[in-house]
Amino acid sequence: MAYPGEVVQEAVWQWLRLVAVDAELEPYLVGVDLGRFARHLEAVLGAALGDDDVVAEGPWQGLGMSEEQHRRVVDYLAGVLWAGNLPEATISAARAAFDGEARDAASAGEAGR
């Protein structure tokens, strides 16, 4: 089931607000063009919510977060979608789209050791 762009856009901005008020995560957003970043997140999330099998192409990974921090970011997304009364399958699809990014970041970190 595809969701209207407004639903995706609102979810992304709520998600970014949660990350921005997290004292540990907020520094990763300093200097980031939030409008551009939000549009990229909207594209990935919109595809995931549209039943496409999507894995994020590194929007959060590029900020240098640890795997634990990244997982917290994805948990915030799940919370936003849950609060929006989206179905569990939809929330799982969105988590999967961004969880793959965390695994990619962890693999890259281990390869560099």
PyMOL commands that set and color helices and strands:
alter all, ss='L'
color gray80, all
select helices_A, chain A and resi 5-20+26-29+34-49+61-63+67-83+88-111
alter helices_A, ss='H'
color red, helices_A
deselect
rebuild
show_as cartoon
